[in-house]
Amino acid sequence: MRIGTFASLTILAAGLLTAWACGSSSNGPPDEGTYDAAVPPPPPGDEPVPEEPPPPPPPPVPPCDYAQGFTDIQPLDTLNTPFNEKDMALAPDEKTLYYVSNLARTGDAGAKTNSLYRSQRTSLTAPFQTSVLVADPINVAGSSLSNPSLTTDLKSMYVYVTSGADGGGLGISVATLTGTHYGTPQQIVELAGSPLREPFITADGSTLYAAHPTPVGSGTTTTNLTKVVKDDNGDFGAPTDLVEFKHDKPYEDSAPVLTPDQLTIVFASTRPPAPLTPKARQLWIATRAKATDKFGVPTNLADLNATDSDSAPSFVSADGCRLYLWRIPAAPAADGDPPPTSDLFVAKRPPAPDPQQ
């Protein structure tokens, strides 16, 4: 009896040892798998530490402070003369600039009509070089050009063309780039006889913005901003006034200029607060979230506006940091003084603050 009991105990002990070694004992710790007994598991605390992800890159610094207005205004001294310089168009890189001036043209019998001039520079911080009269057919003898505007690809230049003492002529026209020359301006047929003036073509060439003089009655004329959109055939449709700016007051909204994304518009206006001279215009700006939205309430660019000058915008840089404009003293010259002339300027937004500071 003692021998049988001892044998049973021996067999039971052997079974328990086998179960414990396999990690399957119901009374033992949970099964954690098997491992090579020759390679013991690492002691607690020696497990490999996962690498930390690299820190995120610093936020990019914007090209300028969009919360601020255009405050730094400087004349384009290398282009301004005792004659009138106005109405600029720039290439997207802002290294080539076109403008109009009433300097006498060769072969034009000294006529003081506005002709197209071109100037170039090597970088955004370099001054523009001495300008040259554009020799292209775009300068038609006896005609006066104003408000040149370029598509991004530079293949089309829209201009306003007048001729003769009565200011008649082609109106809004387009000159096409052939090789290195812009051809003779051709009237936009759909706008023949239209009162629209001061054209500005969008960067993609799809929409033309302009000033739209509208009779109000009693001989008073007001001017609204309007747009003309191309259809699928490339033809311009009917002008549509920007209702968010429209008014029936005897003041003018004119010279619209847009950023390439069409989200910001700068224009000239005689709306209050009016300058000292009734016909002098000040600069206003408005924005929108999408190109299909209406613009918001315009804001007066008070830092650029002079109460004794007529000002108008010409071009806004693609990044929205630089505004090219021209202005002329609105007050008549004193007896014996030469008449005031218009000059070219560029205004800049201040640099953006460093987000790391």
Number of C-alpha atoms within 10 A of each C-alpha: 6 7 7 9 10 11 12 12 11 11 11 12 12 11 12 13 12 13 14 15 11 12 17 14 15 10 8 10 10 10 12 7 7 9 9 7 7 6 7 8 11 8 7 6 7 8 9 6 7 6 6 6 6 6 6 6 6 8 9 9 13 14 14 17 17 15 8 13 19 20 14 13 17 12 15 15 13 13 21 19 14 12 15 20 25 28 28 25 25 25 18 18 12 18 17 17 18 23 27 23 26 18 20 16 20 11 8 13 10 11 16 17 22 24 24 28 20 21 20 19 15 12 12 10 8 10 16 20 14 13 16 13 19 18 13 15 13 23 23 17 16 16 21 24 26 24 24 27 30 26 21 17 12 15 16 19 23 27 29 23 26 20 17 11 6 7 12 11 15 20 27 29 21 23 21 17 17 11 8 8 15 21 19 16 23 17 19 17 13 11 18 13 12 14 13 23 20 24 27 30 26 20 21 12 19 16 18 20 26 27 24 25 19 15 13 13 8 6 6 12 15 19 24 23 26 24 22 19 17 14 11 8 6 10 14 19 14 13 18 13 17 15 12 12 16 15 16 14 12 13 20 25 26 28 26 27 28 26 19 19 14 17 18 20 18 26 24 23 27 22 20 10 11 15 20 14 16 12 15 25 30 29 27 24 20 18 20 15 12 12 12 9 10 16 20 14 12 16 13 20 15 15 13 18 18 19 19 16 21 25 26 27 28 28 26 25 18 15 13 21 20 20 20 24 23 22 24 20 19 22 15 11 11 9 7 6 8 10 13 16 16 22 24 25 21 19 20 20 20 18 14 14 12 10 10 8 4
